[in-house]
Amino acid sequence: MRALLVDDEPLALEYLKKKLEYDIGGVNIVGLCSNPYDVVETAVKERPDVVFLDIHMPEMNGLELGEQLQAAVPRIEIVFITGHDQYAVRAFELYALDYILKPVRMDRLRLTVQRLRDKFQEGPDHSETAKTPLFLCFNQLRFQLPGMEPQTLKWRTSKAQELFAYLLHHRERTVDRDTLIELLWPDFEVSRATQQLYTTIYHIRQTLAKAGLTTVRIIKGELETGYRLTIGGAQVDTEEWEQRLKRLGAIDITTVGEHEQVMEQFAGNYLGEYEYLWAEYERERIRLLWQQHAENLARFYMHHGNTKAAIDVNRRIQRQIPDREETYLTLMKLYDALGDKSGVEEQYWLLATRMKELELALPPKISEWYGQWIRLRSSVLEEEATIHFKSIDSAADK
């Protein structure tokens, strides 16, 4: 077990080093730091399994330093050493494995070392090869590990789910504490809302840990002004989809298959299952990107005379955006081009029913087109009927 010891008192460092290396044994001390500003650099260089960290240091709070360590070396274990047990709750919010009260007792130190050994024997989640997740934000918030099926995080409360979604939405940026309180507990008095925030952050950390998402961390911002979600090497499917969309070239015979794949990858609106008002702008932005791409693909098929493919794309647009009147008219024209009378009437009936539910009148251009189609069809039917009866009369005369 590789350990880094941090305390602003050199004597305390030497005492702890002796207890761990000689009295208990099996602990390799890779560094002693009395200057808190050297700790993160030393941890990145030495990659210790655990840091024994004094909470009270004159130049930097040990809790703040613990968050910096977890951001720099995500799978590192932290044992806080303190003379005041009121820091215990904050320590465990940081996912500290343990905390030890000063003066350090030998039996208590042995217990902590045993806990560490047990922890390191649990499995590969604590190794450098921890699997990187993909967060799924199309429609429902889930995550997926390589080679596994998508999973849903088991949130303790709906507030915990929304807070995590909001921090994921603003990932790698510190969100002000007051902003989070106003978002989730606007009617609570400040002290109560603050406590709710601390508790919810704790539950989120617990949920992430149970799911094995060891590279995903919530870090407290500078001067404790807010929180930042760091996701390590994790990806977000909506972001990956947008990047792939931007890399596509113009639609032609050679690229149309890839354009189809990207259109199909759009699996629903951004966080569409949840009524988060703060997500509405991003939801609409991504939806419009998809809509414009799908419409371009439909026009390509229409231009090349592939009417059935154009219908398939427009019906997909219709399912995703049922209030877009233009799609109904486009489909009516496409079905008419195929001579599919029932297809035209189905689209007109669907739109008429929807507009009636909304207590709105049909758009004039659609009513006019359908009226012309009915009249033209009636005249065609009359002409066909006339020809039919003439052929019957002619046959009878013979």
Helices and strands as residue ranges (DSSP letters): E 2-6, H 10-18, I 19-24, E 28-33, G 36-38, H 39-46, E 50-54, H 62-72, E 77-82, G 85-87, H 88-93, E 98-101, H 106-120, G 124-126, E 134-136, E 142-144, H 158-169, E 174-176, H 177-184, H 190-210, E 217-220, G 222-224, E 226-230, E 235-236, H 237-247, H 256-265, G 277-279, H 280-303, H 307-320, H 325-337, H 341-357, H 364-397
